[in-house]
Structures are given as C-alpha cells and as structure tokens.
Amino acid sequence: MKTTVIRTITLFLCAVFSAQNGHNLDFETLEKDTAKGWTTFGTGDYKVSFDTAIVQNRKTSGAIKSIGTNTEFKALAYTIPANFCGAKIKLIGYLKTENVENGFAGLWLRIDP
C-alpha cells in the first residue's frame, strides 16, 4: 500500500486575530513530540508527527502519514478562542503532498457557532 504523506507547513490565520500573541499557529512550540495547542481528530489509520527537517518558513512542519488500511481521514486542528463578529478571516498555508490517491489533501477552516 502506498503511503500518503501530507506536510502542512506554516498554517496561520490572518484577520483581527493575527495581531494577538501567544498562539502556536505554525507548530513552532513543541511539547513532548506534539505542537502545543494542536489536537488531532478523525478515525483513519494515520501517524501525526512534527518535523524540523522539511519546513517551509520557520523551524517546524506538521506531517500526517498513512499507516494502515482505514483511510477515513485524520486532521490536525487548532481552536481559536475568538469571536470575529462578522470580520473576514483568511486561511493561508502550504502543503507538500506525496502519493495521495483516491482522496485528497487540503487546508480546512471551520467556524462553529
């Protein structure tokens, strides 16, 4: 089985929020092999890791790699505790993909009420 590797590099949001400090939007603060403030979700068989060798802008990138037969999905998530009150939000990021088949890789912005 071919593996799927997704390198999510330098993911950040630009909006009113971007001026605020203390958020780890680009994986730069690592604690015990994970990026501080980031979580994963999804039921697929994937390994999530953080890499300091393959990067785009700074020191760290996130990686999601297929490791089994359950190919549902896996995602890295960061919750922003903010109320944008109708402001525009822009998602900017970089993806390096390898051997993605019968599916997709991408950036995802979700706003919950």
MIDRENBA-244015 format. One record per residue: residue number from 1; residue in three letters; x, y, z of N, C-alpha, C in turn. Coordinates in pm, 1 decimal. Layout:
N
<atom pos="NUM" code="ALA" n_xx="X" n_yy="Y" n_zz="Z" ca_xx="X" ca_yy="Y" ca_zz="Z" c_xx="X" c_yy="Y" c_zz="Z"/>
...
***
This chain:
113
<atom pos="1" code="MET" n_xx="84.3" n_yy="-118.1" n_zz="0.0" ca_xx="0.0" ca_yy="0.0" ca_zz="0.0" c_xx="88.6" c_yy="124.1" c_zz="0.0"/>
<atom pos="2" code="LYS" n_xx="58.5" n_yy="214.9" n_zz="-88.1" ca_xx="133.7" ca_yy="338.5" ca_zz="-90.1" c_xx="94.9" c_yy="423.0" c_zz="29.9"/>
<atom pos="3" code="THR" n_xx="190.9" n_yy="493.9" n_zz="84.6" ca_xx="161.2" ca_yy="579.8" ca_zz="197.5" c_xx="125.8" c_yy="719.3" c_zz="148.7"/>
<atom pos="4" code="THR" n_xx="49.4" n_yy="784.8" n_zz="228.0" ca_xx="12.0" ca_yy="922.4" ca_zz="199.6" c_xx="83.3" c_yy="1010.5" c_zz="299.8"/>
<atom pos="5" code="VAL" n_xx="155.3" n_yy="1106.8" n_zz="250.1" ca_xx="225.2" ca_yy="1198.7" ca_zz="337.7" c_xx="175.0" c_yy="1338.1" c_zz="308.4"/>
<atom pos="6" code="ILE" n_xx="132.6" n_yy="1405.3" n_zz="410.7" ca_xx="86.9" ca_yy="1542.5" ca_zz="396.7" c_xx="170.3" c_yy="1628.6" c_zz="491.0"/>
<atom pos="7" code="ARG" n_xx="239.7" n_yy="1718.9" n_zz="436.9" ca_xx="317.5" ca_yy="1811.8" ca_zz="517.4" c_xx="241.7" c_yy="1943.2" c_zz="521.2"/>
<atom pos="8" code="THR" n_xx="188.7" n_yy="1975.7" n_zz="634.8" ca_xx="118.2" ca_yy="2101.8" ca_zz="649.9" c_xx="218.1" c_yy="2198.9" c_zz="709.3"/>
<atom pos="9" code="ILE" n_xx="254.1" n_yy="2296.2" n_zz="630.6" ca_xx="362.8" ca_yy="2383.2" ca_zz="669.1" c_xx="312.4" c_yy="2525.5" c_zz="685.2"/>
<atom pos="10" code="THR" n_xx="342.8" n_yy="2581.8" n_zz="798.0" ca_xx="311.7" ca_yy="2720.3" ca_zz="827.5" c_xx="165.3" c_yy="2751.8" c_zz="802.5"/>
<atom pos="11" code="LEU" n_xx="82.8" n_yy="2698.8" n_zz="887.7" ca_xx="-60.4" ca_yy="2723.2" ca_zz="879.4" c_xx="-93.3" c_yy="2837.5" c_zz="973.4"/>
<atom pos="12" code="PHE" n_xx="-153.4" n_yy="2940.7" n_zz="921.3" ca_xx="-191.0" ca_yy="3050.4" ca_zz="1008.9" c_xx="-310.3" c_yy="3124.8" c_zz="954.0"/>
<atom pos="13" code="LEU" n_xx="-379.1" n_yy="3194.2" n_zz="1041.5" ca_xx="-494.1" ca_yy="3273.5" ca_zz="1002.8" c_xx="-457.6" c_yy="3420.6" c_zz="1008.6"/>
<atom pos="14" code="CYS" n_xx="-502.8" n_yy="3494.7" n_zz="907.9" ca_xx="-480.8" ca_yy="3638.7" ca_zz="905.3" c_xx="-615.9" c_yy="3706.9" c_zz="920.0"/>
<atom pos="15" code="ALA" n_xx="-631.5" n_yy="3781.4" n_zz="1022.3" ca_xx="-755.2" ca_yy="3855.3" ca_zz="1048.5" c_xx="-727.3" c_yy="3942.6" c_zz="1169.7"/>
<atom pos="16" code="VAL" n_xx="-831.8" n_yy="3984.9" n_zz="1234.6" ca_xx="-814.8" ca_yy="4059.8" ca_zz="1358.4" c_xx="-730.8" c_yy="3977.8" c_zz="1454.6"/>
<atom pos="17" code="PHE" n_xx="-752.6" n_yy="3847.1" n_zz="1453.4" ca_xx="-681.6" ca_yy="3754.1" ca_zz="1540.1" c_xx="-531.4" c_yy="3755.5" c_zz="1519.6"/>
<atom pos="18" code="SER" n_xx="-485.3" n_yy="3781.6" n_zz="1399.8" ca_xx="-342.3" ca_yy="3770.2" ca_zz="1369.8" c_xx="-257.0" c_yy="3866.5" c_zz="1451.1"/>
<atom pos="19" code="ALA" n_xx="-316.8" n_yy="3972.4" n_zz="1501.0" ca_xx="-241.3" ca_yy="4067.9" ca_zz="1580.9" c_xx="-223.5" c_yy="4020.6" c_zz="1724.7"/>
<atom pos="20" code="GLN" n_xx="-299.5" n_yy="3919.8" n_zz="1766.3" ca_xx="-290.1" ca_yy="3869.8" ca_zz="1902.7" c_xx="-168.9" c_yy="3778.4" c_zz="1915.9"/>
<atom pos="21" code="ASN" n_xx="-109.1" n_yy="3777.6" n_zz="2034.2" ca_xx="10.6" ca_yy="3695.8" ca_zz="2059.1" c_xx="-24.0" c_yy="3571.5" c_zz="2139.5"/>
<atom pos="22" code="GLY" n_xx="71.0" n_yy="3479.8" n_zz="2147.1" ca_xx="57.9" ca_yy="3364.9" ca_zz="2234.4" c_xx="-4.2" c_yy="3241.9" c_zz="2171.7"/>
<atom pos="23" code="HIS" n_xx="-29.0" n_yy="3241.9" n_zz="2041.7" ca_xx="-87.6" ca_yy="3125.0" ca_zz="1976.8" c_xx="16.8" c_yy="3056.7" c_zz="1889.5"/>
<atom pos="24" code="ASN" n_xx="12.3" n_yy="2924.9" n_zz="1888.0" ca_xx="109.9" ca_yy="2842.1" ca_zz="1817.6" c_xx="52.4" c_yy="2799.8" c_zz="1681.9"/>
<atom pos="25" code="LEU" n_xx="23.5" n_yy="2894.5" n_zz="1595.3" ca_xx="-43.2" ca_yy="2864.5" ca_zz="1469.0" c_xx="47.8" c_yy="2799.6" c_zz="1366.5"/>
<atom pos="26" code="ASP" n_xx="177.4" n_yy="2801.0" n_zz="1387.3" ca_xx="270.6" ca_yy="2745.8" ca_zz="1289.1" c_xx="355.3" c_yy="2631.5" c_zz="1345.3"/>
<atom pos="27" code="PHE" n_xx="306.6" n_yy="2562.3" n_zz="1445.3" ca_xx="369.5" ca_yy="2443.5" ca_zz="1504.4" c_xx="504.7" c_yy="2470.0" c_zz="1570.5"/>
<atom pos="28" code="GLU" n_xx="542.3" n_yy="2593.8" n_zz="1591.4" ca_xx="678.0" ca_yy="2623.6" ca_zz="1638.7" c_xx="704.0" c_yy="2584.7" c_zz="1784.3"/>
<atom pos="29" code="THR" n_xx="602.3" n_yy="2578.7" n_zz="1867.9" ca_xx="622.1" ca_yy="2540.9" ca_zz="2007.4" c_xx="584.9" c_yy="2393.8" c_zz="2024.2"/>
<atom pos="30" code="LEU" n_xx="686.5" n_yy="2310.5" n_zz="2046.4" ca_xx="664.2" ca_yy="2166.9" ca_zz="2062.9" c_xx="675.6" c_yy="2128.8" c_zz="2210.0"/>
<atom pos="31" code="GLU" n_xx="586.4" n_yy="2037.4" n_zz="2253.0" ca_xx="590.2" ca_yy="1981.8" ca_zz="2388.1" c_xx="568.0" c_yy="1831.7" c_zz="2378.4"/>
<atom pos="32" code="LYS" n_xx="665.9" n_yy="1752.0" n_zz="2417.5" ca_xx="654.9" ca_yy="1605.9" ca_zz="2415.6" c_xx="608.9" c_yy="1554.4" c_zz="2279.7"/>
<atom pos="33" code="ASP" n_xx="679.0" n_yy="1587.0" n_zz="2175.0" ca_xx="653.1" ca_yy="1538.8" ca_zz="2039.4" c_xx="520.1" c_yy="1583.6" c_zz="1979.2"/>
<atom pos="34" code="THR" n_xx="459.6" n_yy="1687.1" n_zz="2031.4" ca_xx="337.7" ca_yy="1741.9" ca_zz="1972.9" c_xx="344.0" c_yy="1894.6" c_zz="1975.1"/>
<atom pos="35" code="ALA" n_xx="269.7" n_yy="1956.9" n_zz="1887.3" ca_xx="268.1" ca_yy="2103.2" ca_zz="1882.6" c_xx="169.6" c_yy="2154.4" c_zz="1987.4"/>
<atom pos="36" code="LYS" n_xx="214.8" n_yy="2245.1" n_zz="2069.0" ca_xx="133.8" ca_yy="2299.1" ca_zz="2178.0" c_xx="5.1" c_yy="2360.2" c_zz="2122.8"/>
<atom pos="37" code="GLY" n_xx="-108.1" n_yy="2317.6" n_zz="2179.2" ca_xx="-237.4" ca_yy="2371.2" ca_zz="2141.0" c_xx="-304.7" c_yy="2298.5" c_zz="2025.3"/>
<atom pos="38" code="TRP" n_xx="-232.6" n_yy="2212.1" n_zz="1955.0" ca_xx="-287.4" ca_yy="2140.4" ca_zz="1841.0" c_xx="-341.7" c_yy="2004.8" c_zz="1886.0"/>
<atom pos="39" code="THR" n_xx="-451.2" n_yy="1961.9" n_zz="1826.8" ca_xx="-508.8" ca_yy="1830.3" ca_zz="1852.9" c_xx="-530.3" c_yy="1760.4" c_zz="1719.1"/>
<atom pos="40" code="THR" n_xx="-562.5" n_yy="1632.9" n_zz="1725.8" ca_xx="-595.9" ca_yy="1559.0" ca_zz="1604.0" c_xx="-737.0" c_yy="1504.5" c_zz="1618.0"/>
<atom pos="41" code="PHE" n_xx="-800.1" n_yy="1480.9" n_zz="1504.5" ca_xx="-927.8" ca_yy="1411.9" ca_zz="1504.9" c_xx="-943.2" c_yy="1335.3" c_zz="1374.9"/>
<atom pos="42" code="GLY" n_xx="-1035.2" n_yy="1240.9" n_zz="1375.0" ca_xx="-1055.3" ca_yy="1152.9" ca_zz="1261.1" c_xx="-1025.7" c_yy="1010.8" c_zz="1301.6"/>
<atom pos="43" code="THR" n_xx="-1083.2" n_yy="915.8" n_zz="1227.1" ca_xx="-1073.4" ca_yy="775.1" ca_zz="1266.4" c_xx="-979.4" c_yy="693.2" c_zz="1179.6"/>
<atom pos="44" code="GLY" n_xx="-913.6" n_yy="754.7" n_zz="1085.6" ca_xx="-824.3" ca_yy="681.0" ca_zz="996.4" c_xx="-695.2" c_yy="638.0" c_zz="1063.6"/>
<atom pos="45" code="ASP" n_xx="-630.0" n_yy="539.1" n_zz="1001.5" ca_xx="-501.1" ca_yy="488.9" ca_zz="1050.0" c_xx="-388.8" c_yy="577.3" c_zz="997.0"/>
<atom pos="46" code="TYR" n_xx="-355.4" n_yy="680.5" n_zz="1071.6" ca_xx="-253.0" ca_yy="775.3" ca_zz="1030.7" c_xx="-164.6" c_yy="808.9" c_zz="1149.5"/>
<atom pos="47" code="LYS" n_xx="-39.0" n_yy="836.0" n_zz="1121.6" ca_xx="54.3" ca_yy="883.4" ca_zz="1223.3" c_xx="70.3" c_yy="1034.0" c_zz="1204.0"/>
<atom pos="48" code="VAL" n_xx="54.0" n_yy="1108.2" n_zz="1312.0" ca_xx="73.8" ca_yy="1253.3" ca_zz="1309.3" c_xx="204.4" c_yy="1282.5" c_zz="1381.0"/>
<atom pos="49" code="SER" n_xx="289.2" n_yy="1360.5" n_zz="1316.0" ca_xx="417.9" ca_yy="1395.7" ca_zz="1376.9" c_xx="455.2" c_yy="1537.9" c_zz="1336.4"/>
<atom pos="50" code="PHE" n_xx="562.9" n_yy="1585.0" n_zz="1394.7" ca_xx="612.1" ca_yy="1720.1" ca_zz="1365.2" c_xx="757.5" c_yy="1709.9" c_zz="1326.0"/>
<atom pos="51" code="ASP" n_xx="793.3" n_yy="1777.4" n_zz="1218.1" ca_xx="921.8" ca_yy="1760.9" ca_zz="1152.5" c_xx="1000.1" c_yy="1891.8" c_zz="1154.8"/>
<atom pos="52" code="THR" n_xx="1127.5" n_yy="1882.6" n_zz="1183.6" ca_xx="1212.8" ca_yy="2002.0" ca_zz="1179.3" c_xx="1310.8" c_yy="1996.9" c_zz="1061.9"/>
<atom pos="53" code="ALA" n_xx="1305.4" n_yy="1890.5" n_zz="980.8" ca_xx="1394.5" ca_yy="1878.3" ca_zz="865.4" c_xx="1330.9" c_yy="1933.3" c_zz="737.6"/>
<atom pos="54" code="ILE" n_xx="1202.9" n_yy="1903.4" n_zz="715.3" ca_xx="1132.0" ca_yy="1951.8" ca_zz="596.8" c_xx="1037.3" c_yy="2062.1" c_zz="641.4"/>
<atom pos="55" code="VAL" n_xx="1071.0" n_yy="2185.8" n_zz="607.7" ca_xx="993.2" ca_yy="2301.5" ca_zz="653.8" c_xx="976.0" c_yy="2401.0" c_zz="538.7"/>
<atom pos="56" code="GLN" n_xx="885.5" n_yy="2497.0" n_zz="556.6" ca_xx="863.5" ca_yy="2599.1" ca_zz="455.5" c_xx="923.9" c_yy="2733.3" c_zz="498.3"/>
<atom pos="57" code="ASN" n_xx="876.0" n_yy="2788.0" n_zz="609.3" ca_xx="921.0" ca_yy="2921.3" ca_zz="650.9" c_xx="1003.1" c_yy="2923.7" c_zz="779.1"/>
<atom pos="58" code="ARG" n_xx="964.2" n_yy="2846.3" n_zz="876.3" ca_xx="1030.1" ca_yy="2855.7" ca_zz="1005.9" c_xx="1099.8" c_yy="2724.7" c_zz="1040.0"/>
<atom pos="59" code="LYS" n_xx="1076.7" n_yy="2672.1" n_zz="1160.7" ca_xx="1151.9" ca_yy="2556.5" ca_zz="1207.4" c_xx="1077.4" c_yy="2423.5" c_zz="1203.4"/>
<atom pos="60" code="THR" n_xx="943.6" n_yy="2424.9" n_zz="1196.3" ca_xx="867.9" ca_yy="2302.1" ca_zz="1216.3" c_xx="753.6" c_yy="2289.8" c_zz="1115.8"/>
<atom pos="61" code="SER" n_xx="724.5" n_yy="2166.7" n_zz="1076.7" ca_xx="606.8" ca_yy="2139.0" ca_zz="994.8" c_xx="530.7" c_yy="2023.1" c_zz="1058.2"/>
<atom pos="62" code="GLY" n_xx="403.5" n_yy="2011.8" n_zz="1025.6" ca_xx="322.2" ca_yy="1900.1" ca_zz="1071.6" c_xx="315.5" c_yy="1796.9" c_zz="961.2"/>
<atom pos="63" code="ALA" n_xx="312.4" n_yy="1669.4" n_zz="997.5" ca_xx="305.8" ca_yy="1562.0" ca_zz="898.4" c_xx="198.1" c_yy="1462.0" c_zz="938.0"/>
<atom pos="64" code="ILE" n_xx="121.8" n_yy="1415.4" n_zz="838.0" ca_xx="21.0" ca_yy="1311.8" ca_zz="857.5" c_xx="52.8" c_yy="1202.0" c_zz="756.4"/>
<atom pos="65" code="LYS" n_xx="78.0" n_yy="1079.5" n_zz="806.7" ca_xx="119.7" ca_yy="969.5" ca_zz="719.4" c_xx="29.5" c_yy="847.4" c_zz="740.8"/>
<atom pos="66" code="SER" n_xx="-16.2" n_yy="788.3" n_zz="630.5" ca_xx="-98.7" ca_yy="668.2" ca_zz="636.5" c_xx="-16.4" c_yy="552.3" c_zz="691.3"/>
<atom pos="67" code="ILE" n_xx="-73.7" n_yy="476.6" n_zz="787.8" ca_xx="-1.7" ca_yy="362.9" ca_zz="845.8" c_xx="-87.0" c_yy="236.4" c_zz="851.0"/>
<atom pos="68" code="GLY" n_xx="-202.6" n_yy="237.3" n_zz="786.7" ca_xx="-288.1" ca_yy="119.3" ca_zz="792.0" c_xx="-390.7" c_yy="118.5" c_zz="680.8"/>
<atom pos="69" code="THR" n_xx="-491.1" n_yy="34.2" n_zz="697.2" ca_xx="-591.0" ca_yy="16.8" ca_zz="592.0" c_xx="-713.0" c_yy="107.0" c_zz="608.2"/>
<atom pos="70" code="ASN" n_xx="-737.3" n_yy="160.3" n_zz="727.3" ca_xx="-850.9" ca_yy="251.4" ca_zz="747.2" c_xx="-810.4" c_yy="389.0" c_zz="695.5"/>
<atom pos="71" code="THR" n_xx="-863.1" n_yy="426.9" n_zz="580.4" ca_xx="-823.7" ca_yy="552.6" ca_zz="516.3" c_xx="-928.8" c_yy="661.8" c_zz="531.3"/>
<atom pos="72" code="GLU" n_xx="-1015.2" n_yy="652.4" n_zz="633.7" ca_xx="-1118.4" ca_yy="755.1" ca_zz="655.1" c_xx="-1056.7" c_yy="895.0" c_zz="645.4"/>
<atom pos="73" code="PHE" n_xx="-999.4" n_yy="946.1" n_zz="750.5" ca_xx="-926.3" ca_yy="1072.5" ca_zz="746.4" c_xx="-860.9" c_yy="1097.8" c_zz="881.4"/>
<atom pos="74" code="LYS" n_xx="-767.1" n_yy="1189.1" n_zz="882.2" ca_xx="-705.4" ca_yy="1238.5" ca_zz="1005.4" c_xx="-675.5" c_yy="1384.8" c_zz="981.0"/>
<atom pos="75" code="ALA" n_xx="-693.9" n_yy="1466.0" n_zz="1080.7" ca_xx="-671.2" ca_yy="1610.2" ca_zz="1066.2" c_xx="-601.1" c_yy="1665.6" c_zz="1189.0"/>
<atom pos="76" code="LEU" n_xx="-522.6" n_yy="1768.1" n_zz="1166.0" ca_xx="-465.5" ca_yy="1848.1" ca_zz="1273.6" c_xx="-559.2" c_yy="1966.2" c_zz="1295.0"/>
<atom pos="77" code="ALA" n_xx="-585.5" n_yy="2001.0" n_zz="1419.3" ca_xx="-679.5" ca_yy="2109.2" ca_zz="1447.4" c_xx="-624.4" c_yy="2204.0" c_zz="1552.7"/>
<atom pos="78" code="TYR" n_xx="-656.5" n_yy="2329.4" n_zz="1535.7" ca_xx="-621.8" ca_yy="2432.5" ca_zz="1634.0" c_xx="-746.6" c_yy="2516.2" c_zz="1657.2"/>
<atom pos="79" code="THR" n_xx="-790.1" n_yy="2524.8" n_zz="1781.0" ca_xx="-909.9" ca_yy="2601.1" ca_zz="1815.6" c_xx="-869.1" c_yy="2741.5" c_zz="1857.6"/>
<atom pos="80" code="ILE" n_xx="-929.6" n_yy="2838.0" n_zz="1792.4" ca_xx="-900.2" ca_yy="2977.9" ca_zz="1823.8" c_xx="-1014.2" c_yy="3032.1" c_zz="1909.6"/>
<atom pos="81" code="PRO" n_xx="-984.8" n_yy="3068.6" n_zz="2031.9" ca_xx="-1089.4" ca_yy="3121.0" ca_zz="2120.3" c_xx="-1115.7" c_yy="3268.8" c_zz="2090.7"/>
<atom pos="82" code="ALA" n_xx="-1192.8" n_yy="3292.9" n_zz="1986.5" ca_xx="-1218.7" ca_yy="3431.5" ca_zz="1947.6" c_xx="-1356.3" c_yy="3443.2" c_zz="1885.3"/>
<atom pos="83" code="ASN" n_xx="-1413.4" n_yy="3560.2" n_zz="1895.2" ca_xx="-1538.6" ca_yy="3591.0" ca_zz="1829.6" c_xx="-1508.5" c_yy="3697.5" c_zz="1725.8"/>
<atom pos="84" code="PHE" n_xx="-1522.8" n_yy="3663.1" n_zz="1599.2" ca_xx="-1485.0" ca_yy="3754.3" ca_zz="1492.3" c_xx="-1596.5" c_yy="3850.2" c_zz="1451.8"/>
<atom pos="85" code="CYS" n_xx="-1715.3" n_yy="3830.1" n_zz="1502.1" ca_xx="-1827.8" ca_yy="3922.5" ca_zz="1480.7" c_xx="-1840.1" c_yy="3968.7" c_zz="1336.0"/>
<atom pos="86" code="GLY" n_xx="-1839.0" n_yy="3877.2" n_zz="1241.2" ca_xx="-1857.7" ca_yy="3912.2" ca_zz="1101.1" c_xx="-1733.7" c_yy="3960.1" c_zz="1028.3"/>
<atom pos="87" code="ALA" n_xx="-1618.6" n_yy="3959.8" n_zz="1094.5" ca_xx="-1494.3" ca_yy="4002.6" ca_zz="1030.1" c_xx="-1451.4" c_yy="3898.5" c_zz="926.8"/>
<atom pos="88" code="LYS" n_xx="-1374.8" n_yy="3940.7" n_zz="828.7" ca_xx="-1321.0" ca_yy="3847.0" ca_zz="730.0" c_xx="-1206.7" c_yy="3769.2" c_zz="791.6"/>
<atom pos="89" code="ILE" n_xx="-1199.7" n_yy="3641.6" n_zz="756.4" ca_xx="-1093.2" ca_yy="3553.3" ca_zz="803.2" c_xx="-1027.2" c_yy="3493.1" c_zz="680.0"/>
<atom pos="90" code="LYS" n_xx="-896.6" n_yy="3490.1" n_zz="677.8" ca_xx="-823.8" ca_yy="3435.7" ca_zz="563.7" c_xx="-733.1" c_yy="3323.7" c_zz="613.4"/>
<atom pos="91" code="LEU" n_xx="-742.6" n_yy="3208.3" n_zz="550.8" ca_xx="-658.7" ca_yy="3093.7" ca_zz="584.2" c_xx="-547.8" c_yy="3084.4" c_zz="480.5"/>
<atom pos="92" code="ILE" n_xx="-424.6" n_yy="3079.8" n_zz="527.4" ca_xx="-308.9" ca_yy="3068.9" ca_zz="439.4" c_xx="-223.6" c_yy="2953.2" c_zz="490.1"/>
<atom pos="93" code="GLY" n_xx="-177.3" n_yy="2869.4" n_zz="399.9" ca_xx="-92.9" ca_yy="2758.3" ca_zz="440.8" c_xx="-20.2" c_yy="2699.3" c_zz="322.5"/>
<atom pos="94" code="TYR" n_xx="67.3" n_yy="2607.0" n_zz="350.1" ca_xx="145.4" ca_yy="2537.9" ca_zz="247.2" c_xx="128.3" c_yy="2388.3" c_zz="268.3"/>
<atom pos="95" code="LEU" n_xx="109.6" n_yy="2314.6" n_zz="160.2" ca_xx="100.8" ca_yy="2168.9" ca_zz="166.8" c_xx="203.3" c_yy="2106.7" c_zz="74.4"/>
<atom pos="96" code="LYS" n_xx="270.3" n_yy="2005.2" n_zz="122.5" ca_xx="355.0" ca_yy="1922.4" ca_zz="37.5" c_xx="289.9" c_yy="1785.0" c_zz="41.5"/>
<atom pos="97" code="THR" n_xx="248.5" n_yy="1734.1" n_zz="-74.8" ca_xx="180.1" ca_yy="1604.8" ca_zz="-77.2" c_xx="262.5" c_yy="1504.3" c_zz="-155.8"/>
<atom pos="98" code="GLU" n_xx="248.8" n_yy="1379.3" n_zz="-117.1" ca_xx="320.8" ca_yy="1271.5" ca_zz="-183.9" c_xx="232.2" c_yy="1147.6" c_zz="-186.7"/>
<atom pos="99" code="ASN" n_xx="211.0" n_yy="1089.7" n_zz="-304.4" ca_xx="134.4" ca_yy="965.9" ca_zz="-321.8" c_xx="-9.6" c_yy="974.2" c_zz="-271.3"/>
<atom pos="100" code="VAL" n_xx="-74.0" n_yy="1087.0" n_zz="-285.5" ca_xx="-214.6" ca_yy="1098.0" ca_zz="-248.7" c_xx="-297.0" c_yy="1034.3" c_zz="-360.3"/>
<atom pos="101" code="GLU" n_xx="-370.8" n_yy="928.1" n_zz="-325.9" ca_xx="-452.2" ca_yy="855.7" ca_zz="-423.9" c_xx="-591.3" c_yy="832.0" c_zz="-367.8"/>
<atom pos="102" code="ASN" n_xx="-691.9" n_yy="834.5" n_zz="-454.5" ca_xx="-830.4" ca_yy="804.7" ca_zz="-415.6" c_xx="-877.2" c_yy="888.2" c_zz="-297.5"/>
<atom pos="103" code="GLY" n_xx="-838.5" n_yy="1012.9" n_zz="-294.0" ca_xx="-876.9" ca_yy="1101.4" ca_zz="-185.5" c_xx="-821.8" c_yy="1239.2" c_zz="-211.5"/>
<atom pos="104" code="PHE" n_xx="-797.6" n_yy="1312.6" n_zz="-106.3" ca_xx="-746.3" ca_yy="1447.7" ca_zz="-122.5" c_xx="-670.8" c_yy="1491.0" c_zz="1.5"/>
<atom pos="105" code="ALA" n_xx="-596.4" n_yy="1597.5" n_zz="-14.3" ca_xx="-527.4" ca_yy="1662.5" ca_zz="96.9" c_xx="-554.8" c_yy="1811.2" c_zz="82.3"/>
<atom pos="106" code="GLY" n_xx="-577.2" n_yy="1880.4" n_zz="190.7" ca_xx="-605.2" ca_yy="2021.9" ca_zz="179.5" c_xx="-609.7" c_yy="2091.7" c_zz="312.8"/>
<atom pos="107" code="LEU" n_xx="-630.2" n_yy="2221.9" n_zz="306.3" ca_xx="-649.0" ca_yy="2304.6" ca_zz="425.0" c_xx="-798.3" c_yy="2318.0" c_zz="449.6"/>
<atom pos="108" code="TRP" n_xx="-836.2" n_yy="2330.5" n_zz="574.4" ca_xx="-977.0" ca_yy="2333.7" ca_zz="610.0" c_xx="-995.8" c_yy="2436.4" c_zz="720.4"/>
<atom pos="109" code="LEU" n_xx="-1087.2" n_yy="2526.7" n_zz="700.5" ca_xx="-1122.9" ca_yy="2627.2" ca_zz="801.5" c_xx="-1268.5" c_yy="2604.1" c_zz="837.4"/>
<atom pos="110" code="ARG" n_xx="-1295.9" n_yy="2586.5" n_zz="965.3" ca_xx="-1432.1" ca_yy="2560.9" ca_zz="1010.4" c_xx="-1464.8" c_yy="2659.5" c_zz="1120.7"/>
<atom pos="111" code="ILE" n_xx="-1581.9" n_yy="2718.5" n_zz="1111.7" ca_xx="-1628.3" ca_yy="2810.7" ca_zz="1215.5" c_xx="-1752.5" c_yy="2751.0" c_zz="1277.5"/>
<atom pos="112" code="ASP" n_xx="-1747.2" n_yy="2725.9" n_zz="1407.0" ca_xx="-1860.9" ca_yy="2670.6" ca_zz="1479.7" c_xx="-1931.8" c_yy="2782.1" c_zz="1556.0"/>
<atom pos="113" code="PRO" n_xx="-2063.5" n_yy="2768.6" n_zz="1569.1" ca_xx="-2137.3" ca_yy="2873.5" ca_zz="1642.2" c_xx="-2099.9" c_yy="2876.2" c_zz="1789.0"/>
***
